Amino acid sequence: MAAKRIGWIGTGVMGQSMAARLLAGGFDVAVHTRTRDKAQPLLDRGARWLDSVADAAGEDAVVSMVGYPADVEEVLLSERGVIAAIDDGSPCRLIIDMTTSTPSLAVEIAEAAAARGVMALDAPVSGGDVGARDGTLSIMVGGDSAALAAAVPIFDLLGKQALLQGGPGAGQHTKMVNQTLIASAIIGVCEGLLYARRAGLDCEQVLASVAGGAAGSWSLSNLGPRILRGDFDPGFFVEHFVKDMEIALEEARRMELELPGLTLARSLYGEVIRRGGARLGTQALYGAIEAIASGGGDDR
């Protein structure tokens, strides 16, 4: 199956750049989002507008990149969603959900799609706004090899790699591993830079030294400079990261697994939200850690 017409649902921080890459790569992209104004940059570049998510069933493939599992369920599984609109005359033969969602929902989507003769993949991503813009995302795929083969032309424009992790839901489980790793790493970045400031060091010089050693990480290299600039704009929203951590913790409880580091990170990000930072980037954790370390003060 060679999908040429893509129905894209969701044009947030990540979705906007990802859909733009498909447009630039020669795909015929039709978009839908709750607020049409948010899709205007894509429409200006030649995307078509879909009046409803159900209209996406008229495209060769559908990609969803929305916020929460409830949003995924609404756009793909509801009575007014994509899968319900697919019939024998529909061209859609592939559904790719790139939202970070629950493994069980991914299985449900795959089963509902299969009942309509449609392939489905859960394909959450990592790489943030920079990766979405540059097409360097890491794509974690759950589904089967035939569906992945059909999605390769799409994934090639969006990411540096798309690896099949197993059947439906395996992509989401892998993303939970990713988020668990990141959660503790960001705590270390914030605490390390706070220490450097308190010690009176040149923080940019420190960052140049440690990023090239064993402490180096994506979070340090990409979020560290933003923290030093006081740039807490979202590459990935705090509220969405909290959603991901809660999914991971729930899956861990189901597997009778205790994850103390992730539990701590979730608690600290709760403080970010309490301080009004739900729509800031994940690097906003720095402010909460700084306040805790300073007894509520701010030394910047």
KAFENMO-V147298 format. One record per residue. N is the residue number from 1. RES is the residue in one letter. PSI is psi in whole degrees, 0 to 359 (* if undefined). NEAR is the number of other C-alpha atoms within 8 Angstrom. Layout:
N,RES,PSI,NEAR
N,RES,PSI,NEAR
//
This chain:
1,M,124,3
2,A,100,4
3,A,123,8
4,K,332,7
5,R,121,11
6,I,129,15
7,G,116,16
8,W,126,14
9,I,116,13
10,G,115,13
11,T,54,14
12,G,204,8
13,V,316,10
14,M,311,14
15,G,323,12
16,Q,310,12
17,S,322,11
18,M,316,12
19,A,324,12
20,A,324,9
21,R,323,12
22,L,321,13
23,L,312,13
24,A,334,7
25,G,1,7
26,G,1,6
27,F,150,10
28,D,107,9
29,V,130,13
30,A,135,13
31,V,151,13
32,H,138,16
33,T,162,10
34,R,321,5
35,T,112,6
36,R,328,8
37,D,327,5
38,K,339,9
39,A,355,13
40,Q,319,8
41,P,325,7
42,L,321,11
43,L,322,10
44,D,336,7
45,R,3,7
46,G,0,7
47,A,153,12
48,R,156,8
49,W,136,8
50,L,127,10
51,D,337,6
52,S,163,7
53,V,328,13
54,A,329,12
55,D,339,11
56,A,339,14
57,A,346,17
58,G,2,9
59,E,167,13
60,D,323,14
61,A,153,14
62,V,133,15
63,V,128,12
64,S,136,12
65,M,82,13
66,V,196,13
67,G,308,9
68,Y,160,11
69,P,322,11
70,A,324,6
71,D,319,9
72,V,314,15
73,E,319,10
74,E,314,10
75,V,333,12
76,L,324,11
77,L,348,14
78,S,171,10
79,E,336,5
80,R,14,11
81,G,184,13
82,V,309,15
83,I,321,12
84,A,335,12
85,A,353,10
86,I,127,11
87,D,188,7
88,D,336,4
89,G,358,5
90,S,138,9
91,P,342,8
92,C,125,13
93,R,8,9
94,L,130,14
95,I,129,13
96,I,115,12
97,D,115,13
98,M,4,12
99,T,145,15
100,T,116,12
101,S,195,13
102,T,144,11
103,P,322,12
104,S,324,7
105,L,323,11
106,A,320,14
107,V,317,10
108,E,318,8
109,I,316,11
110,A,319,13
111,E,318,8
112,A,321,10
113,A,316,13
114,A,325,10
115,A,340,7
116,R,9,9
117,G,27,7
118,V,140,11
119,M,152,11
120,A,145,14
121,L,140,17
122,D,126,18
123,A,63,14
124,P,162,15
125,V,163,12
126,S,146,10
127,G,351,10
128,G,193,10
129,D,327,11
130,V,314,9
131,G,323,12
132,A,318,16
133,R,319,11
134,D,354,7
135,G,34,12
136,T,24,13
137,L,152,14
138,S,123,11
139,I,123,13
140,M,115,16
141,V,132,17
142,G,136,16
143,G,212,17
144,D,168,11
145,S,328,7
146,A,317,6
147,A,320,12
148,L,318,12
149,A,321,7
150,A,331,11
151,A,350,9
152,V,315,9
153,P,329,7
154,I,311,8
155,F,327,11
156,D,331,9
157,L,340,10
158,L,332,14
159,G,167,14
160,K,340,9
161,Q,148,10
162,A,104,11
163,L,131,7
164,L,122,12
165,Q,346,10
166,G,199,11
167,G,188,8
168,P,133,14
169,G,340,16
170,A,328,14
171,G,318,18
172,Q,320,18
173,H,319,10
174,T,322,10
175,K,328,13
176,M,323,12
177,V,313,9
178,N,312,9
179,Q,327,12
180,T,318,11
181,L,316,8
182,I,321,9
183,A,312,11
184,S,327,11
185,A,320,9
186,I,325,12
187,I,315,10
188,G,319,8
189,V,312,11
190,C,315,13
191,E,321,11
192,G,316,8
193,L,326,10
194,L,317,10
195,Y,315,8
196,A,318,12
197,R,314,10
198,R,330,7
199,A,357,6
200,G,21,6
201,L,162,8
202,D,104,8
203,C,325,10
204,E,322,8
205,Q,319,7
206,V,314,10
207,L,318,11
208,A,324,8
209,S,308,8
210,V,332,10
211,A,337,12
212,G,2,8
213,G,203,7
214,A,340,6
215,A,355,7
216,G,143,10
217,S,166,7
218,W,316,7
219,S,318,11
220,L,314,13
221,S,328,11
222,N,322,8
223,L,332,10
224,G,308,14
225,P,326,10
226,R,318,11
227,I,316,12
228,L,328,9
229,R,352,6
230,G,26,6
231,D,105,7
232,F,20,11
233,D,151,6
234,P,127,11
235,G,334,11
236,F,125,13
237,F,141,12
238,V,314,17
239,E,329,9
240,H,325,10
241,F,320,11
242,V,318,11
243,K,315,9
244,D,316,12
245,M,323,13
246,E,323,9
247,I,313,11
248,A,318,12
249,L,322,11
250,E,318,8
251,E,321,8
252,A,317,11
253,R,321,9
254,R,327,7
255,M,8,6
256,E,49,6
257,L,127,7
258,E,130,6
259,L,85,8
260,P,324,6
261,G,316,8
262,L,322,12
263,T,318,9
264,L,314,8
265,A,318,11
266,R,320,11
267,S,316,8
268,L,321,11
269,Y,336,12
270,G,324,9
271,E,323,9
272,V,315,15
273,I,319,11
274,R,328,7
275,R,9,7
276,G,18,7
277,G,21,10
278,A,326,9
279,R,14,9
280,L,173,13
281,G,163,12
282,T,337,12
283,Q,350,13
284,A,351,13
285,L,333,13
286,Y,315,11
287,G,320,8
288,A,318,13
289,I,321,11
290,E,317,13
291,A,318,11
292,I,316,9
293,A,334,7
294,S,9,9
295,G,30,6
296,G,355,8
297,G,182,8
298,D,114,7
299,D,9,4
300,R,*,2
//
